[in-house]
Amino acid sequence: MNTARFTLLVFLIVTCGTAFAAEDTMLNLNSPSALEQGQAFFGIRHRFYGEVDEEPVDTFFGMDSGANVGLTLRYALRPGVEVKASRFKNQKEYTLGAAYARSLPHAEVQFDLEFFSYEKTGIDDRRQNLFYCLSVESESYRYFKGVINAAYDGYNEISGLGLGIRGDYDVEFGDVERIGLIVEYYPVIDEQDGATGTEDSFACGLTFQTYGHHFMLILGNSQSIGTRNSMLGTDTNDLHFGFNIHRFFGE
């Protein structure tokens, strides 16, 4: 996707349609859906390839070196039941899935089932299978809540884990209604040569919420997007910038 098309797409999403602030999303982790029937979510996620501290002035902190871009659409068929689809630039990956969420005492839980397909070495070498993910989100305690993803990659036959903490604080600053901090960590618990990296993935981010939009500024050691790719780890601890733009639509 070239810069002009990407900028136009962002403009159309941000300026068109009826919006509402629906749920607390994470940087990469799945979190239980709070969408009501007929409501939708559209997300743009950007992870820059360049390193933050490698010639930061010439590369604008690594942002001139291209990026992995992810687009995600989710739609609630009914409360707790949704369908979704994603596309990621890295390895031209596509996903199609469904999720079921429900409330438990002191927690929200969700089960996701996704079909994924990506290019391993080229267009004639696509790999595909199913991805299973159980997400648990705790209730808030002094502005903070925890999120855990326990997952399984059917193609690589790898189990994975993602851990996250989110803290939010209500503010009144222009159009910003809430600001927050998110920290995520993905320990590689099922190492496999050729599939997992040598280092655990991690990321932290600042969030800014307005009516219908969530903006996230991210710093992490991986350009991967989503739970499945993040839980596979990375090969270095070099830091990279990224951002998310989340838009919510409602009837």
ZASE-895476 format. One record per residue (C-alpha): x negated, y, z negated; residue number from 1. Coordinates in steps of 0.1 Angstrom, whole numbers. Last residue first. Example, Ala and Ser with C-alpha at 12.3 -4.5 7.8 and 13.67 -1.06 7.14 Angstrom:
BEGIN
+-------+-------+-------+-----+
|     u |     v |     w | seq |
+-------+-------+-------+-----+
|  -137 |   -11 |   -71 |   2 |
|  -123 |   -45 |   -78 |   1 |
+-------+-------+-------+-----+
This chain:
BEGIN
+-------+-------+-------+-----+
|     u |     v |     w | seq |
+-------+-------+-------+-----+
|   260 |    16 |  -147 | 251 |
|   224 |    17 |  -158 | 250 |
|   189 |    22 |  -145 | 249 |
|   156 |    21 |  -163 | 248 |
|   122 |    33 |  -149 | 247 |
|    89 |    20 |  -161 | 246 |
|    56 |    37 |  -150 | 245 |
|    25 |    18 |  -161 | 244 |
|   -11 |    30 |  -161 | 243 |
|   -47 |    17 |  -158 | 242 |
|   -82 |    25 |  -168 | 241 |
|  -110 |    -1 |  -168 | 240 |
|  -135 |   -12 |  -195 | 239 |
|  -163 |   -37 |  -189 | 238 |
|  -159 |   -67 |  -212 | 237 |
|  -168 |   -91 |  -185 | 236 |
|  -156 |  -124 |  -169 | 235 |
|  -118 |  -122 |  -176 | 234 |
|   -92 |  -142 |  -194 | 233 |
|   -66 |  -167 |  -181 | 232 |
|   -41 |  -152 |  -205 | 231 |
|   -40 |  -120 |  -186 | 230 |
|   -29 |  -136 |  -153 | 229 |
|     0 |  -154 |  -168 | 228 |
|    10 |  -126 |  -192 | 227 |
|    13 |   -98 |  -166 | 226 |
|   -12 |   -77 |  -146 | 225 |
|   -49 |   -85 |  -143 | 224 |
|   -75 |   -57 |  -139 | 223 |
|   -92 |   -68 |  -171 | 222 |
|  -113 |   -52 |  -199 | 221 |
|   -87 |   -27 |  -210 | 220 |
|   -76 |    10 |  -212 | 219 |
|   -40 |    20 |  -205 | 218 |
|   -19 |    51 |  -202 | 217 |
|    18 |    42 |  -204 | 216 |
|    49 |    61 |  -191 | 215 |
|    84 |    50 |  -200 | 214 |
|   113 |    65 |  -183 | 213 |
|   151 |    66 |  -187 | 212 |
|   153 |    95 |  -212 | 211 |
|   116 |   102 |  -220 | 210 |
|    91 |    78 |  -236 | 209 |
|    54 |    83 |  -237 | 208 |
|    32 |    53 |  -244 | 207 |
|    -5 |    52 |  -253 | 206 |
|   -23 |    20 |  -244 | 205 |
|   -46 |    -8 |  -255 | 204 |
|   -59 |   -38 |  -236 | 203 |
|   -75 |   -72 |  -242 | 202 |
|   -86 |  -102 |  -222 | 201 |
|  -108 |  -129 |  -237 | 200 |
|  -141 |  -135 |  -221 | 199 |
|  -157 |  -163 |  -200 | 198 |
|  -129 |  -164 |  -175 | 197 |
|  -104 |  -191 |  -169 | 196 |
|   -96 |  -210 |  -137 | 195 |
|  -129 |  -221 |  -121 | 194 |
|  -139 |  -241 |  -152 | 193 |
|  -110 |  -246 |  -176 | 192 |
|  -107 |  -232 |  -211 | 191 |
|   -74 |  -237 |  -230 | 190 |
|   -72 |  -212 |  -258 | 189 |
|   -84 |  -181 |  -240 | 188 |
|   -74 |  -154 |  -265 | 187 |
|   -51 |  -127 |  -250 | 186 |
|   -50 |   -95 |  -270 | 185 |
|   -26 |   -65 |  -268 | 184 |
|   -26 |   -32 |  -286 | 183 |
|     2 |    -7 |  -281 | 182 |
|     5 |    29 |  -294 | 181 |
|    36 |    50 |  -293 | 180 |
|    52 |    84 |  -284 | 179 |
|    89 |    91 |  -285 | 178 |
|   114 |   116 |  -272 | 177 |
|    92 |   134 |  -246 | 176 |
|   112 |   159 |  -225 | 175 |
|    95 |   189 |  -242 | 174 |
|    80 |   177 |  -274 | 173 |
|   105 |   164 |  -300 | 172 |
|    90 |   133 |  -316 | 171 |
|   100 |    98 |  -327 | 170 |
|    71 |    75 |  -336 | 169 |
|    64 |    41 |  -321 | 168 |
|    40 |    13 |  -330 | 167 |
|    35 |   -18 |  -309 | 166 |
|    14 |   -49 |  -318 | 165 |
|     6 |   -76 |  -293 | 164 |
|    -5 |  -112 |  -291 | 163 |
|    -7 |  -133 |  -259 | 162 |
|   -13 |  -171 |  -258 | 161 |
|   -19 |  -195 |  -230 | 160 |
|   -15 |  -232 |  -221 | 159 |
|   -32 |  -243 |  -189 | 158 |
|   -21 |  -268 |  -163 | 157 |
|   -37 |  -247 |  -135 | 156 |
|    -5 |  -249 |  -114 | 155 |
|    20 |  -252 |  -142 | 154 |
|     7 |  -222 |  -163 | 153 |
|    21 |  -225 |  -198 | 152 |
|    30 |  -198 |  -222 | 151 |
|    33 |  -186 |  -258 | 150 |
|    39 |  -149 |  -259 | 149 |
|    39 |  -131 |  -293 | 148 |
|    52 |   -95 |  -300 | 147 |
|    48 |   -76 |  -332 | 146 |
|    66 |   -45 |  -344 | 145 |
|    55 |   -12 |  -360 | 144 |
|    73 |    20 |  -372 | 143 |
|    72 |    10 |  -408 | 142 |
|    84 |   -25 |  -401 | 141 |
|   103 |   -31 |  -368 | 140 |
|   119 |   -64 |  -361 | 139 |
|    97 |   -91 |  -347 | 138 |
|    95 |   -99 |  -310 | 137 |
|    91 |  -135 |  -298 | 136 |
|    84 |  -145 |  -262 | 135 |
|    84 |  -180 |  -248 | 134 |
|    69 |  -183 |  -213 | 133 |
|    69 |  -210 |  -186 | 132 |
|    52 |  -205 |  -153 | 131 |
|    61 |  -227 |  -123 | 130 |
|    40 |  -236 |   -93 | 129 |
|    23 |  -221 |   -63 | 128 |
|   -11 |  -220 |   -46 | 127 |
|   -15 |  -205 |   -11 | 126 |
|   -43 |  -215 |    11 | 125 |
|   -35 |  -206 |    47 | 124 |
|   -33 |  -169 |    40 | 123 |
|   -67 |  -169 |    24 | 122 |
|   -89 |  -182 |    -5 | 121 |
|   -65 |  -186 |   -34 | 120 |
|   -34 |  -168 |   -20 | 119 |
|    -6 |  -165 |   -46 | 118 |
|    28 |  -181 |   -54 | 117 |
|    47 |  -179 |   -86 | 116 |
|    80 |  -194 |   -97 | 115 |
|    91 |  -180 |  -131 | 114 |
|   109 |  -194 |  -161 | 113 |
|   112 |  -170 |  -191 | 112 |
|   125 |  -178 |  -226 | 111 |
|   134 |  -149 |  -249 | 110 |
|   134 |  -143 |  -286 | 109 |
|   144 |  -113 |  -308 | 108 |
|   135 |  -113 |  -345 | 107 |
|   146 |  -106 |  -381 | 106 |
|   175 |  -131 |  -380 | 105 |
|   177 |  -143 |  -344 | 104 |
|   188 |  -124 |  -313 | 103 |
|   190 |  -139 |  -278 | 102 |
|   172 |  -138 |  -245 | 101 |
|   174 |  -158 |  -213 | 100 |
|   151 |  -152 |  -184 |  99 |
|   150 |  -158 |  -147 |  98 |
|   123 |  -159 |  -121 |  97 |
|   107 |  -150 |   -88 |  96 |
|    70 |  -142 |   -85 |  95 |
|    48 |  -131 |   -56 |  94 |
|    10 |  -128 |   -55 |  93 |
|   -10 |  -112 |   -27 |  92 |
|   -42 |  -125 |   -42 |  91 |
|   -44 |   -92 |   -62 |  90 |
|   -18 |   -68 |   -49 |  89 |
|    10 |   -81 |   -72 |  88 |
|    46 |   -86 |   -63 |  87 |
|    74 |   -92 |   -88 |  86 |
|   109 |  -105 |   -90 |  85 |
|   136 |  -107 |  -118 |  84 |
|   168 |  -123 |  -129 |  83 |
|   185 |  -116 |  -162 |  82 |
|   205 |  -131 |  -190 |  81 |
|   205 |  -117 |  -225 |  80 |
|   236 |   -94 |  -219 |  79 |
|   250 |  -103 |  -185 |  78 |
|   236 |  -104 |  -149 |  77 |
|   208 |   -81 |  -161 |  76 |
|   185 |   -70 |  -133 |  75 |
|   146 |   -69 |  -133 |  74 |
|   123 |   -55 |  -106 |  73 |
|    85 |   -55 |  -108 |  72 |
|    59 |   -39 |   -87 |  71 |
|    22 |   -46 |   -94 |  70 |
|    -9 |   -27 |   -81 |  69 |
|   -45 |   -39 |   -85 |  68 |
|   -66 |    -8 |   -79 |  67 |
|   -91 |    10 |   -57 |  66 |
|  -126 |    22 |   -65 |  65 |
|  -119 |    60 |   -69 |  64 |
|  -103 |    55 |  -104 |  63 |
|  -135 |    43 |  -120 |  62 |
|  -139 |    72 |  -144 |  61 |
|  -135 |    98 |  -117 |  60 |
|  -159 |    78 |   -94 |  59 |
|  -186 |   105 |   -91 |  58 |
|  -181 |   119 |  -126 |  57 |
|  -178 |    84 |  -143 |  56 |
|  -209 |    70 |  -127 |  55 |
|  -201 |    36 |  -143 |  54 |
|  -185 |    43 |  -177 |  53 |
|  -149 |    37 |  -168 |  52 |
|  -155 |     7 |  -146 |  51 |
|  -138 |     7 |  -112 |  50 |
|  -111 |   -18 |  -103 |  49 |
|   -81 |     4 |  -115 |  48 |
|   -51 |   -14 |  -129 |  47 |
|   -17 |     0 |  -118 |  46 |
|    18 |   -11 |  -129 |  45 |
|    50 |     1 |  -113 |  44 |
|    81 |   -11 |  -131 |  43 |
|   118 |   -11 |  -122 |  42 |
|   144 |   -21 |  -147 |  41 |
|   181 |   -27 |  -142 |  40 |
|   215 |   -25 |  -160 |  39 |
|   246 |   -44 |  -147 |  38 |
|   251 |   -63 |  -180 |  37 |
|   231 |   -48 |  -208 |  36 |
|   193 |   -47 |  -208 |  35 |
|   176 |   -54 |  -242 |  34 |
|   152 |   -80 |  -228 |  33 |
|   128 |   -99 |  -250 |  32 |
|    92 |   -89 |  -244 |  31 |
|    68 |  -102 |  -218 |  30 |
|    32 |   -90 |  -224 |  29 |
|    14 |   -68 |  -199 |  28 |
|    16 |   -33 |  -213 |  27 |
|    47 |   -38 |  -235 |  26 |
|    83 |   -27 |  -231 |  25 |
|   105 |   -11 |  -258 |  24 |
|   140 |   -12 |  -245 |  23 |
|   169 |     8 |  -229 |  22 |
|   162 |    44 |  -222 |  21 |
|   188 |    54 |  -196 |  20 |
|   188 |    64 |  -159 |  19 |
|   212 |    73 |  -132 |  18 |
|   196 |    73 |   -98 |  17 |
|   169 |    91 |   -80 |  16 |
|   140 |   113 |   -91 |  15 |
|   115 |    88 |  -106 |  14 |
|   121 |    60 |   -82 |  13 |
|   120 |    82 |   -51 |  12 |
|    88 |   100 |   -62 |  11 |
|    70 |    68 |   -71 |  10 |
|    79 |    53 |   -37 |   9 |
|    67 |    85 |   -19 |   8 |
|    34 |    84 |   -39 |   7 |
|    28 |    47 |   -30 |   6 |
|    36 |    53 |     7 |   5 |
|    11 |    82 |     8 |   4 |
|   -16 |    64 |   -11 |   3 |
|   -16 |    33 |    11 |   2 |
|     0 |     0 |     0 |   1 |
+-------+-------+-------+-----+
